[in-house]
Structures are given as C-alpha cells and as structure tokens.
Amino acid sequence: MGQTNATFWTGFVFLGFSSFGELQPLLFALFLSLYLVTLTSNVFIIVVIRLDSHLHTPMYLFLSFLSFSETCYTLGIIPRMLSSLVRGRQDISYVGCAVQMFFSASWACTNCFLLAVMGFDRYVAICAPLHYASRMNPSLCAQLVGTSFLSGYLFGLGMTLVIFHLPFCRSHEIQHFFCDTPPVLSLACGDTSLSELGILLLSLLVLLVSFSFIAVSYTYILAAILRIPSTEGRKKAFSTCASHLTVVIVHYGCASFMYLRPKTIYSLKRDQLIAVTYTVVTPLLNPIIYSLRNRAVQTALRNAFRRRLLSK
C-alpha cells in the first residue's frame, strides 16, 4: 500500500493556518501589511544604495545583496502563505514543493554567509582601518558575494536532494504554509533517520561555519574596542556593529531552533509561529535595524526625496 501511494504521488496540500479558525482574516491583514512594508523597504534600500555614490562602499554593497537575498526569500514563501490564509488549503505539486524548498533553503543559507561576510567587513574596518580600502577592494568584495550565493545554492540543493530522494506514502497534508524541511520530512515513509542526520549535518555546517566566522571576527573586534582609550571612542566603534549583531542574533536564533533540535520536540503550531518570525519579521528587521537607523542611509533617503521633489 505504501509503495502504491508513493508511486502515484502527485503533490501536497498546505493546511497553513487552518487551525487558527476565525483569526485567519486578521492574520492575513497583519502579514500582508508586514510583507508590503518588508518588500518596499528592501527594494528601496537596494535602489538608494545603487543610486547614491556615497554608499558605494563594501559595507553597503553587502547590505544591498542581503536585502536582495531577503527579498527573493520572501517572494518564494509569503505570497503563497497569504493565499493559504484566504483559501484555507492550497495544493502544490511534488516538483513545485521541491523547487520551493530549494530556493527557500538556498536564500536562507546565502543570508547566513552574507552575515558572515558583513562580520568580516566590520572586523577589517575596526581592526585595520588604515588598510580597509586596500583590503576590501572590489575584487575581494565580488568574490565574497559570489561565494556566498554559490555556497547557498549548493547547500540548498543538498538539503532538497536529501528530502526528495525519499518516497512519500503518508498523508499528503503539510501542517505548514511552505515546503520547509521538517514538515515535509515528516511525511516520508520508511526509515528517515539517515535523511534526518543529513539535514542536521548540512544545517550544522552552514550555521556553525558562518557563525564561527562571525564569532572569530567579533573576538578581534572586541579586543580592538577595549584597547580604545576613550569611552566615547569605544561607544562609536561598537555602534557600527550593533545593528549587525542584532540581526545575527535574531537570524541564527530562529534558524538554530528550527533545524538543530531533536525531532521529538517538534510542535506544529509553535513551528509555524517560529517560521513566521524568520520569513516575515526578520526580513523586515533588516532594513529597519541595519539601514533606516543608519545616518548615511537616512541622508541618502532625504537626498533621493529632495531630487524627486525638484524634478516635478
């Protein structure tokens, strides 16, 4: 029977937030508002950094690619999630689910690597400020960004293959709003222990490598800041890292909770709420925390509005 169901498998059905009943219209309005703000903010940041020559520095280059990655990540998940809130249930084909998992995993991994690159950028800026321009040259920046995206795609492909080489012969209903690895893996039949181990190892590799890189960078940064004689100087140096640290804590906290925990403590409703945090809230925090609170970006935004008004 299991083999027959696996043979004629056609796809999955998202149950989304069907268990939230009367709250679904309120959730739809809330998530749609947050998504529109997120999409607008990230796209606006990319455009402003692109157009303002004063922001053509490595730090803002990496920030623009992070905003681009976050935008692509949300585009593959949130529109379908909003549709599920309206319709209650939504079908997705086997191939469509695999494609969604590949791109969502790829962009999520890319975000981890880009945050590590941004940590390295802050290390060079604080620990070797006189050599910053020569070390963080355009060639190195392009290599770091390219490596982040390529590594993200490779890990995303690995995670997708680990899941979708399995036969699916259980219920085709996904208790989630997108094809994330834990809920899809729970529908596979047979022994999934090797696949669970594979996902755990890939997740550990992505999170530990990128986070270790960030931790080492900030160890040197902290040592350099403590050597600054004035309190004001230490505060100024630390303020350049505060936004990055905030985003890192939120991003890695959610990712670690979702992918580095035992299967026995999964909770469908709790997992959905955690997933909402890193698919809706975190992409919104990036432009707010990392950009819109930055004086250089604020100046660029004012200049962009001023030019817009003068052109009318």
URFEN-V690806 format. One record per run of one state. SS is the DSSP state (H for helix, E for strand, C for the rest). FROM is the first residue (numbers start at 1). TO is the last residue. If there is no record, write none. Layout:
ss from to
SS FROM TO
SS FROM TO
//
This chain:
ss from to
C 1 1
H 2 7
C 8 10
E 11 14
C 15 17
H 18 51
C 52 52
H 53 55
C 56 57
H 58 75
C 76 77
H 78 87
C 88 89
E 90 93
H 94 127
C 128 128
H 129 135
C 136 137
H 138 164
C 165 167
E 168 168
C 169 172
E 173 174
C 175 180
H 181 185
C 186 187
E 188 188
C 189 192
H 193 226
C 227 230
H 231 259
C 260 262
H 263 265
C 266 267
H 268 292
C 293 294
H 295 311
C 312 312
//
